[in-house]
Amino acid sequence: MPPSRTRTTTALAALFLAITTACTAAEHESTPATHTTAPSPAARQAKRLQLPLDAYASTVAETHLVEDAQDILMRRCMNDLGMEWKALPRVAAQDIEPTNLGRYGADEAGALRYGYHPRPDPSSVVRRNRAWDAREALPAEVQRAAYGPSGKGGCLEAAQHQLVGDTAPPDYHAFNQLTGTALETSRRAPQVRDALRRWHTCMTKAGFGYPEPMAAAVSERWKTDAPTPAERATARADVACQRSSKAMTIWAAAETRIQRRMIQQNADRLHKAKARKDRWLSAARRVLKHEGRTNHQHHVSDR
């Protein structure tokens, strides 16, 4: 069996699970207007939101970088065994969502169009996911050669050893634990609670009785195949109230302060985790750089 493809998750998912009392007050069923205006400052801020702990986990782009380097080394190993190995298609940089998009609830650009449904995957992401699916359907003999009986051996193990020797894969337990704690702790900060109360008051006046943004986002009502008019109407009111209450800006500032304190308190643990991550990234960049140079030389010689 191939290893599970990397999925990017945030502490937001854990916090979603903790919200079990979302209010289901009656909402307006209205048809949303077409959104044609430029993104607001709040929407632009969501796209560029950076938090201190981000330095200790891999971005989606960095995860793809390591996977792509491993693929190059696996292809050589598989070819030596007389087997073909198709590399994963690359994902376009513009198709990768910002790391913290939606961390504090609905993001404006997506909510106005898709409500609380996830955005459709861009074409380059679809191609990569299909390639992962194709690997899961490879003949048993090819899978054993690629991954060994355990899913962690074979050419994958050889490629990883060639890449970083005995360095263990990045361990993000410290990051996941701390970022989840920081999110929940910041949610209870007095200034954040005040901002969320303002958001709640704003939503109530608009006819939507949710206690906070994430409660709106995880409502059972939105478990439909596609966004409904009511969902889009709620999301429109949500992002408007986020703007007027400044909830996102205040929450991000509070969490930034908390994360900085956590980094100081867990400096040794986080430093070791980052050093391991950086070694994998550096090794992956060397492989990709060498592969690019080799392909260029082959292209020139073929002219």
SVG drawing of the C-alpha trace seen along z (x, -y; Angstrom):
<svg xmlns="http://www.w3.org/2000/svg" viewBox="-37 -48 62 57">
<polyline fill="none" stroke="black" stroke-width="0.4" points="0.0,0.0 1.3,-3.5 1.8,-5.9 -1.1,-8.2 -0.9,-11.4 -0.1,-14.5 -3.2,-16.4 -2.8,-19.9 -4.8,-20.4 -4.9,-23.2 -5.9,-23.4 -9.1,-25.0 -10.5,-21.5 -10.0,-20.5 -11.7,-23.7 -14.6,-23.0 -15.1,-19.7 -15.2,-21.4 -18.1,-23.6 -21.2,-21.6 -23.8,-24.2 -24.1,-26.2 -27.3,-28.1 -29.8,-27.3 -32.0,-30.3 -34.1,-31.1 -32.2,-32.6 -33.2,-34.7 -33.6,-32.7 -32.4,-35.3 -30.7,-35.1 -27.1,-36.4 -26.1,-39.3 -23.2,-38.7 -19.9,-39.8 -17.9,-41.9 -16.1,-44.3 -12.4,-44.2 -11.3,-42.3 -11.6,-44.3 -8.6,-44.9 -9.8,-42.2 -9.9,-39.7 -6.4,-40.7 -5.2,-40.3 -6.6,-36.8 -4.6,-35.8 -1.3,-37.0 -1.9,-36.1 1.4,-34.8 1.6,-33.5 4.9,-32.9 4.4,-29.1 4.2,-28.9 8.0,-28.7 7.9,-25.3 5.6,-23.4 5.8,-22.8 3.6,-24.8 1.8,-22.8 4.4,-24.1 7.2,-22.7 5.5,-19.4 5.2,-19.2 8.9,-20.0 9.9,-17.0 7.5,-14.7 8.8,-15.9 12.4,-15.2 11.5,-11.8 9.7,-11.1 12.9,-11.7 14.9,-9.4 12.1,-6.8 11.9,-6.9 15.6,-6.0 15.2,-3.1 12.1,-1.8 13.8,-2.1 16.7,-0.1 14.2,2.6 12.8,2.5 9.6,0.7 8.2,-2.6 7.5,-5.4 5.4,-8.4 6.2,-11.5 3.4,-13.5 2.3,-16.5 3.5,-19.8 1.0,-22.1 1.0,-25.7 2.1,-28.2 -1.1,-30.3 -3.2,-27.2 -2.0,-26.7 -4.2,-28.3 -2.6,-30.6 -1.6,-28.7 -4.0,-30.4 -6.9,-31.1 -10.1,-30.6 -8.4,-30.1 -10.8,-32.4 -13.9,-31.5 -15.1,-32.3 -12.7,-34.1 -14.3,-36.8 -13.4,-35.9 -14.4,-32.3 -17.5,-32.9 -19.2,-35.2 -19.0,-32.7 -19.0,-29.3 -20.6,-30.0 -19.0,-27.7 -18.3,-25.0 -14.7,-24.4 -13.4,-26.0 -13.2,-23.7 -9.7,-22.3 -7.8,-24.1 -6.8,-22.1 -3.2,-21.5 -4.4,-20.2 -6.9,-17.9 -4.2,-16.5 -1.9,-15.7 -4.8,-14.1 -5.6,-11.9 -2.0,-10.8 -2.1,-9.8 -5.3,-7.8 -3.5,-6.1 -0.8,-5.0 -3.2,-3.4 -4.4,-1.3 -1.0,-0.2 -0.4,3.6 0.6,5.3 4.1,6.1 4.7,2.5 3.4,1.3 5.7,3.8 8.7,2.5 7.8,-1.1 6.7,-0.9 7.6,2.6 5.1,4.7 4.7,2.1 4.2,-0.9 7.4,-2.5 10.0,-0.3 11.0,0.4 12.1,-2.4 10.5,-5.0 12.7,-4.0 15.8,-4.0 14.9,-7.4 14.4,-8.9 17.7,-7.5 19.4,-8.8 17.8,-12.2 18.6,-12.7 20.4,-9.6 19.2,-8.6 17.4,-11.9 13.8,-11.0 10.9,-12.6 9.7,-15.9 7.7,-15.6 5.0,-18.2 3.6,-17.0 4.9,-20.0 3.6,-22.4 0.1,-20.8 -0.2,-20.7 0.9,-24.3 -1.0,-25.9 -4.2,-24.2 -3.7,-25.4 -2.8,-28.9 -6.0,-29.1 -8.3,-28.0 -6.4,-30.2 -6.6,-33.3 -10.3,-32.6 -10.9,-33.1 -8.8,-36.3 -10.9,-39.3 -10.4,-41.5 -11.2,-38.6 -14.4,-37.7 -15.4,-41.4 -14.9,-41.3 -16.8,-38.1 -19.7,-39.6 -19.8,-42.5 -19.8,-40.0 -22.7,-38.1 -24.7,-41.3 -24.1,-42.3 -25.2,-38.8 -28.3,-38.9 -29.4,-42.2 -29.0,-40.6 -31.2,-37.7 -28.5,-35.1 -28.2,-33.9 -24.8,-32.2 -22.6,-32.7 -19.3,-33.0 -17.9,-32.7 -16.8,-29.1 -20.2,-28.1 -21.7,-29.5 -19.2,-27.7 -19.9,-24.3 -23.7,-24.4 -25.4,-21.2 -27.5,-23.2 -24.5,-23.5 -24.0,-19.8 -25.4,-19.9 -23.9,-19.1 -23.6,-22.8 -24.0,-26.1 -27.6,-27.1 -29.0,-30.7 -29.4,-30.7 -25.8,-29.6 -24.5,-32.4 -26.7,-34.9 -25.3,-33.8 -21.7,-34.0 -22.3,-37.4 -23.5,-38.7 -20.7,-36.8 -17.9,-38.5 -19.7,-41.9 -19.8,-41.5 -16.2,-40.4 -15.3,-43.6 -17.4,-45.8 -16.3,-44.0 -12.6,-43.8 -12.8,-40.3 -10.2,-38.8 -7.6,-41.5 -8.1,-41.4 -8.0,-37.6 -4.8,-37.4 -3.1,-40.0 -4.0,-38.1 -2.9,-34.7 0.4,-36.2 1.2,-37.3 0.3,-33.9 2.3,-32.1 5.4,-34.2 5.2,-33.3 4.8,-29.6 7.8,-29.7 9.9,-31.1 8.6,-28.4 9.3,-25.6 12.4,-26.9 14.5,-23.7 11.7,-21.4 10.7,-23.7 14.3,-24.3 15.0,-20.6 11.8,-20.2 12.6,-23.1 16.2,-21.8 14.9,-18.5 12.4,-20.1 15.0,-22.4 17.4,-19.5 14.7,-17.7 13.9,-20.9 17.6,-21.6 18.1,-18.1 15.0,-18.2 16.1,-21.5 19.5,-20.0 17.9,-17.1 15.4,-19.2 18.2,-21.7 20.4,-18.9 17.5,-17.3 16.7,-20.6 20.4,-21.1 20.6,-17.6 17.4,-17.9 18.7,-21.2 22.0,-19.6 20.1,-16.7 17.8,-19.2 20.9,-21.1 22.6,-18.0 19.5,-16.8 19.4,-19.9"/>
</svg>
